[in-house]
Amino acid sequence: MVTRPAAVACAVVAAAGALGACRPNLDETVALITGPTVLAVQLDPPEVDPSASPPTTVTLKTLFVGPAGDIDNAPIEWAFCNAREPLAELGPVNNACLQASGSQFVPIGTGIDVTDDAGVPVIACNQFGPDVPMPMMGQPPGRPVDPDSTGGYYQPERFIAPGNGADSIGIAEERIACGLSTATPDQVIQFGAEYHFNANPVVQSLSVVSSTGSAGPALVTDAMGQTNPVSAGQHITFEVAWPTCPLVDTCGDGVCGPDETPSANQTAGALMGNSGSNCPTPLATTCAADCAPTAKGCGGAERYLNLDLTSQCLVDARESIGVAWYATGGAFDDDRTGRTDTDTTTTSDNGWLAPSQAGVVELWVVLRDARGGAGWAEYKLDVQ
C-alpha cells in the first residue's frame, strides 16, 4: 500500500529478481520490530529541481533496523526508477519499479547512506510531473501526472534490502519541483518567487506525560549513549514534539515563509500573481535575512504556497505531520498518530505498555510531513 505523507511508499518481501506486490500482512503488528525492516528513508534535500545546473546532490539516509536495534551497515541497493505508471494500470507506481533489475533503473549506490552527485534524472518532470511525458513503447500516448493535494510530484527510488531469507524490495520518493500544472502567467511568476522547497521535519524531544497531563524532562536519545529507565508492565504516555513554525511571516525570524522573497525584484513580480481575478492580493515582502542566499526552512509543519484547484487561486497552505511509532518490545496504543494541517499543536501523544520482563527495548519515532519529508529519533528504554 502506498500512502502519503511517507518517505517509504511501499515495502514488500520478495526474493531478489522476483516481482512483489504491496500486500500488508494483517496478522503482523506494524509497530513491533521482529526482523530486518526499512522503517523510513530521509532524502536530503527532500525536494529538488531536476533541471538544476549543476545537478543537486541527493543523499538517501535509511532507517534500517532489527530486533537488536539499528543496522548500521547493510548492502541496500538503490536506483532511480524511470518507469511511468501505464494508463491501464492501477496503483501509485509502475509495477516495473518493484523489479530487482531492468533498463528502467538508474543505479544510485549501495549502503545505508548513499549520495548521488548526478542528481535526480532530468526527465523526472516528464515522467512523473506536469510536463509532456516521454513515449512508452507499446503504450498509448501518456498524459501529465496530476499533483497530490500539496501540489507535489515524486520521483521513485527503488531499494533492495537484505532480510531473513528474502530481500525486501520497496520504494522511496523524492519530491520534484516541476512548477504548476495549470496557472496564469502572473501566478507562475508569483509561485516561482514565493514557493520554497520543503525541509525535513525534526524530532525535537520525546517526553513521558505525567498523571497530571504535563510532559516531563526529555528522554535521552540513543545517540547520547544512555538509556531511559521504565518499570516493567508500566503503561506510559509518550509525547513527541517538533519545532514550532511561524504562522505569520516576520523578517528575521529564521524561516523563509511563503509571503517572503529574497529580493525586491521577486517581490514586485509576486505582487502581480493573483491580480485580475477574485483571488486575494498577495502581500509578499522582501527578506534577505531569511531567504537569501537560500530559503531557510523549518523542522515542523511548514507553510507553503499552493494552487487551490477549486478557486484557482494561490493560497498559503500548511503541512500536516504524521508520527509513526516502532519498538522492539511492548505494545503501543496506536501505530500512527499526528496532527492535521489545521491543527497548530506541535506535539503528539501515544501510550505504550512496557514488557513484563526486564531488558532493553529500542524505540523509534518517525515524523513525516505532507510534502514527503521525514525525520526520526531513537531511544533505549531500560525496562526494570
C-alpha positions as CSV (number, residue, x, y, z in Angstrom):
1,M,0.0,0.0,0.0
2,V,1.3,3.5,-0.8
3,T,0.1,6.4,1.1
4,R,1.4,9.9,1.7
5,P,2.9,11.5,3.7
6,A,5.5,8.8,3.7
7,A,9.2,8.6,2.8
8,V,8.9,4.9,2.3
9,A,6.0,4.5,-0.1
10,C,5.8,0.7,0.0
11,A,7.9,-2.2,1.1
12,V,7.4,-5.8,0.1
13,V,9.2,-9.0,0.8
14,A,10.3,-10.8,-2.3
15,A,13.2,-12.9,-3.5
16,A,15.7,-11.0,-5.4
17,G,14.8,-10.9,-9.1
18,A,11.1,-11.5,-8.4
19,L,8.2,-9.1,-8.7
20,G,6.5,-8.3,-5.4
21,A,3.1,-6.9,-4.6
22,C,2.2,-4.4,-1.9
23,R,0.0,-6.6,0.3
24,P,0.2,-6.0,4.0
25,N,0.3,-8.9,6.5
26,L,-2.8,-8.2,8.6
27,D,-1.6,-10.6,11.3
28,E,1.6,-8.6,11.9
29,T,1.8,-5.8,14.4
30,V,3.3,-3.0,12.3
31,A,4.9,-1.2,15.2
32,L,6.7,-4.2,16.6
33,I,10.1,-4.9,15.0
34,T,10.6,-8.7,14.6
35,G,13.1,-8.7,11.7
36,P,15.2,-6.5,9.4
37,T,13.0,-3.6,8.4
38,V,13.3,-0.4,6.5
39,L,11.3,2.0,8.7
40,A,11.9,5.2,6.8
41,V,14.1,6.9,4.2
42,Q,15.1,10.6,4.5
43,L,16.1,12.3,1.3
44,D,18.4,15.3,1.8
45,P,17.3,17.7,0.4
46,P,13.7,16.4,0.4
47,E,12.7,18.4,-2.6
48,V,14.9,19.2,-5.7
49,D,14.6,20.8,-9.1
50,P,15.5,18.1,-11.7
51,S,16.6,20.8,-14.2
52,A,19.1,22.5,-11.8
53,S,22.5,23.1,-13.2
54,P,24.7,21.8,-11.8
55,P,22.6,18.9,-10.6
56,T,21.5,18.9,-6.9
57,T,23.4,16.3,-4.9
58,V,20.9,14.0,-3.2
59,T,21.7,11.9,-0.1
60,L,19.4,8.9,0.9
61,K,19.6,8.1,4.6
62,T,18.0,4.8,5.6
63,L,16.5,3.9,9.0
64,F,17.2,0.1,8.8
65,V,16.5,-1.7,12.0
66,G,16.1,-5.2,13.5
67,P,15.2,-6.7,16.9
68,A,18.6,-5.7,18.3
69,G,18.3,-2.0,17.2
70,D,19.8,0.0,14.3
71,I,21.5,-2.0,11.5
72,D,24.3,0.5,10.6
73,N,26.0,-1.5,7.8
74,A,23.9,-3.2,5.2
75,P,24.2,-3.6,1.4
76,I,21.0,-1.8,0.5
77,E,20.9,-1.3,-3.3
78,W,19.4,2.0,-4.6
79,A,18.3,3.0,-8.0
80,F,16.0,5.7,-9.6
81,C,13.1,4.1,-11.4
82,N,12.1,5.9,-14.6
83,A,9.1,3.8,-15.5
84,R,5.9,5.7,-15.7
85,E,2.6,4.3,-14.5
86,P,0.7,2.9,-17.6
87,L,-2.8,4.3,-18.1
88,A,-4.3,0.9,-17.7
89,E,-2.5,0.0,-14.5
90,L,-3.9,0.9,-11.1
91,G,-1.6,1.8,-8.2
92,P,0.7,4.6,-7.2
93,V,3.9,3.4,-9.0
94,N,4.6,1.2,-12.0
95,N,5.0,-2.5,-11.0
96,A,8.2,-2.5,-13.0
97,C,9.7,-0.3,-10.2
98,L,9.4,-3.3,-7.9
99,Q,11.7,-5.4,-10.0
100,A,15.2,-6.3,-9.0
101,S,16.7,-5.2,-12.3
102,G,15.9,-3.7,-15.7
103,S,16.5,-0.8,-18.1
104,Q,14.1,1.3,-16.2
105,F,16.6,1.7,-13.3
106,V,19.4,4.2,-13.0
107,P,21.8,3.0,-10.2
108,I,22.4,5.3,-7.3
109,G,24.7,3.3,-4.9
110,T,24.8,0.7,-2.2
111,G,24.7,1.2,1.6
112,I,22.7,2.6,4.5
113,D,23.5,6.2,3.5
114,V,24.1,6.8,-0.2
115,T,25.0,10.1,-2.0
116,D,24.2,10.7,-5.7
117,D,26.1,13.6,-7.2
118,A,24.4,13.2,-10.6
119,G,21.1,14.3,-9.1
120,V,17.5,13.3,-10.0
121,P,17.1,12.3,-13.7
122,V,16.4,15.4,-15.8
123,I,13.4,13.7,-17.3
124,A,11.6,13.4,-13.9
125,C,9.1,16.2,-14.6
126,N,8.2,14.4,-17.9
127,Q,7.9,11.0,-16.4
128,F,6.3,11.9,-13.1
129,G,5.2,15.6,-13.4
130,P,3.1,18.0,-15.4
131,D,5.3,18.1,-18.5
132,V,4.6,16.2,-21.7
133,P,5.5,12.6,-20.9
134,M,8.2,10.6,-22.7
135,P,6.6,8.0,-25.1
136,M,6.5,4.4,-23.8
137,M,7.0,1.5,-26.3
138,G,3.8,-0.4,-26.8
139,Q,1.7,2.0,-24.7
140,P,-0.8,4.7,-25.9
141,P,0.3,8.3,-25.5
142,G,0.6,9.3,-21.9
143,R,-0.8,12.2,-20.0
144,P,0.8,14.5,-17.5
145,V,0.7,13.3,-13.9
146,D,-1.8,15.0,-11.5
147,P,-0.2,16.7,-8.5
148,D,-1.0,15.5,-5.0
149,S,-3.0,17.7,-2.6
150,T,0.1,19.7,-1.8
151,G,0.9,20.4,-5.5
152,G,3.7,17.9,-5.4
153,Y,5.2,15.3,-7.8
154,Y,7.6,12.5,-6.9
155,Q,10.5,10.6,-8.5
156,P,10.5,6.9,-7.3
157,E,13.7,5.4,-5.9
158,R,13.8,1.6,-5.6
159,F,15.6,-0.2,-2.8
160,I,16.6,-3.8,-2.2
161,A,17.4,-4.5,1.5
162,P,18.5,-7.8,3.0
163,G,16.0,-9.7,5.1
164,N,15.5,-13.0,6.9
165,G,15.8,-15.4,4.0
166,A,14.5,-13.0,1.4
167,D,15.2,-9.5,0.2
168,S,12.8,-6.6,0.9
169,I,12.0,-4.5,-2.3
170,G,10.4,-1.1,-1.8
171,I,10.0,2.4,-3.0
172,A,11.0,5.8,-1.5
173,E,10.1,9.0,-3.3
174,E,11.9,12.3,-3.9
175,R,9.7,15.3,-4.3
176,I,10.5,17.1,-7.5
177,A,9.9,20.8,-8.2
178,C,8.1,21.0,-11.6
179,G,6.1,24.2,-11.3
180,L,2.3,24.5,-11.7
181,S,0.2,22.2,-13.9
182,T,-2.4,25.0,-14.7
183,A,-1.9,28.6,-13.9
184,T,-2.0,32.1,-15.3
185,P,1.3,33.8,-16.3
186,D,1.1,36.0,-13.2
187,Q,0.5,33.1,-11.0
188,V,3.6,31.4,-12.4
189,I,5.7,34.4,-11.6
190,Q,4.3,34.6,-8.0
191,F,4.8,30.8,-7.5
192,G,8.4,31.0,-8.7
193,A,9.1,33.8,-6.2
194,E,7.3,32.6,-3.1
195,Y,7.3,28.8,-3.2
196,H,10.1,27.5,-1.1
197,F,11.4,23.9,-1.2
198,N,10.4,21.5,1.7
199,A,12.6,20.9,4.7
200,N,12.7,17.6,6.6
201,P,10.9,17.5,9.9
202,V,12.9,17.2,13.2
203,V,12.1,15.3,16.4
204,Q,12.7,18.0,19.0
205,S,12.1,15.8,22.0
206,L,10.3,12.7,23.4
207,S,8.9,13.0,27.0
208,V,6.8,11.0,29.4
209,V,3.5,12.6,30.3
210,S,2.7,12.7,34.0
211,S,-0.5,11.7,35.7
212,T,-1.4,15.4,35.7
213,G,-1.1,15.7,31.9
214,S,2.2,17.6,31.8
215,A,5.3,16.5,29.9
216,G,8.3,15.7,32.0
217,P,12.0,16.1,31.0
218,A,13.0,15.0,27.6
219,L,14.3,11.4,27.2
220,V,17.9,11.0,26.2
221,T,18.4,9.7,22.6
222,D,20.3,6.6,21.7
223,A,22.9,8.9,20.1
224,M,23.8,10.1,23.6
225,G,24.7,6.6,24.6
226,Q,22.4,6.4,27.6
227,T,19.2,4.5,28.5
228,N,15.9,5.7,30.0
229,P,14.6,3.6,32.9
230,V,11.0,2.4,32.9
231,S,9.1,0.0,35.1
232,A,8.2,-3.5,33.8
233,G,4.5,-3.7,32.9
234,Q,4.0,0.0,33.2
235,H,1.7,1.9,30.8
236,I,3.4,5.1,29.7
237,T,2.1,8.0,27.7
238,F,4.8,9.5,25.4
239,E,4.7,12.9,23.9
240,V,6.8,13.7,20.9
241,A,7.5,17.3,20.0
242,W,8.7,19.1,16.8
243,P,9.7,22.7,16.2
244,T,7.1,25.5,16.0
245,C,6.9,27.0,12.6
246,P,5.7,30.6,12.1
247,L,2.0,31.1,11.3
248,V,2.7,34.6,10.2
249,D,5.9,35.6,8.3
250,T,8.2,38.1,10.1
251,C,11.5,39.0,8.5
252,G,14.4,37.9,10.7
253,D,12.6,35.0,12.4
254,G,14.9,32.5,10.8
255,V,12.3,31.0,8.5
256,C,11.6,32.0,4.9
257,G,7.8,31.8,4.7
258,P,5.5,31.8,1.6
259,D,4.9,35.6,2.0
260,E,8.6,36.4,1.8
261,T,11.0,36.6,-1.1
262,P,14.8,37.2,-1.2
263,S,14.8,40.3,-3.4
264,A,12.8,43.3,-4.2
265,N,12.6,42.3,-7.9
266,Q,10.9,39.0,-7.0
267,T,8.6,40.7,-4.6
268,A,7.4,43.1,-7.3
269,G,6.7,40.2,-9.6
270,A,4.9,38.3,-6.9
271,L,2.5,41.1,-6.2
272,M,1.1,40.5,-9.7
273,G,0.3,36.9,-9.0
274,N,-3.4,36.8,-8.3
275,S,-4.3,40.1,-9.9
276,G,-7.2,40.4,-12.3
277,S,-9.2,37.7,-10.6
278,N,-11.3,37.0,-7.5
279,C,-8.2,35.9,-5.6
280,P,-6.9,37.8,-2.6
281,T,-4.0,40.1,-3.3
282,P,-0.7,38.6,-2.1
283,L,1.4,40.7,0.3
284,A,4.9,39.4,-0.3
285,T,7.8,41.2,1.5
286,T,11.5,41.2,0.9
287,C,13.5,39.4,3.4
288,A,17.1,38.6,2.5
289,A,17.8,37.6,6.1
290,D,15.6,34.6,5.9
291,C,15.5,33.9,2.2
292,A,19.0,34.6,0.8
293,P,21.1,33.1,-0.5
294,T,18.8,30.1,0.1
295,A,15.4,29.9,1.8
296,K,15.7,28.8,5.5
297,G,13.2,26.0,6.3
298,C,11.5,24.9,9.5
299,G,11.6,21.4,11.0
300,G,7.9,21.4,11.8
301,A,4.7,21.9,10.0
302,E,5.7,24.5,7.4
303,R,3.5,26.9,5.5
304,Y,3.9,26.9,1.7
305,L,2.4,28.3,-1.4
306,N,-0.1,26.1,-3.3
307,L,-2.6,26.4,-6.1
308,D,-6.1,25.7,-4.8
309,L,-7.8,23.8,-7.6
310,T,-11.3,24.8,-6.6
311,S,-10.8,28.6,-6.5
312,Q,-7.8,28.5,-8.9
313,C,-6.1,30.9,-6.5
314,L,-2.6,30.7,-5.0
315,V,-3.1,30.3,-1.2
316,D,-0.9,29.7,1.8
317,A,-1.2,26.1,2.8
318,R,0.2,24.3,5.9
319,E,1.7,20.8,6.3
320,S,0.2,18.0,8.3
321,I,2.6,16.0,10.5
322,G,2.3,12.2,10.8
323,V,4.0,10.2,13.5
324,A,4.9,6.5,13.2
325,W,5.9,4.6,16.4
326,Y,8.1,1.5,16.5
327,A,9.7,-0.6,19.2
328,T,11.4,-4.0,19.7
329,G,9.1,-4.8,22.6
330,G,5.9,-3.8,24.5
331,A,2.8,-2.5,22.7
332,F,1.7,0.9,21.5
333,D,-1.9,2.1,21.8
334,D,-1.7,3.3,18.2
335,D,0.8,2.6,15.5
336,R,0.2,6.0,13.9
337,T,-0.7,9.4,15.4
338,G,-0.1,13.0,14.2
339,R,-1.7,16.4,13.5
340,T,-3.7,17.7,10.6
341,D,-2.8,20.8,8.6
342,T,-5.3,22.9,10.5
343,D,-4.1,21.7,14.0
344,T,-1.3,24.0,15.2
345,T,-0.4,21.8,18.1
346,T,3.3,20.8,17.9
347,T,3.1,17.6,19.9
348,S,1.5,14.2,19.6
349,D,0.9,11.6,22.3
350,N,0.8,7.9,22.3
351,G,0.5,5.2,25.0
352,W,2.9,2.3,25.4
353,L,2.7,-0.8,27.6
354,A,6.2,-1.9,28.7
355,P,7.0,-5.6,28.6
356,S,6.5,-7.5,31.8
357,Q,10.1,-8.8,31.7
358,A,13.3,-6.8,32.3
359,G,15.5,-5.9,29.4
360,V,16.4,-3.1,26.9
361,V,13.8,-2.0,24.4
362,E,14.7,0.1,21.3
363,L,12.1,2.7,20.4
364,W,11.9,4.8,17.2
365,V,9.8,7.8,16.5
366,V,9.4,8.8,12.8
367,L,8.0,12.1,11.7
368,R,6.7,12.6,8.1
369,D,5.3,15.9,6.7
370,A,2.7,16.3,4.0
371,R,5.3,17.1,1.3
372,G,7.3,13.9,1.7
373,G,9.9,15.0,4.3
374,A,11.0,12.6,7.0
375,G,13.0,12.7,10.3
376,W,13.4,10.4,13.3
377,A,15.0,9.8,16.7
378,E,15.9,6.6,18.6
379,Y,15.7,5.9,22.3
380,K,16.8,3.0,24.5
381,L,14.3,2.1,27.3
382,D,15.8,0.1,30.2
383,V,12.8,-2.0,31.5
384,Q,13.4,-2.8,35.2
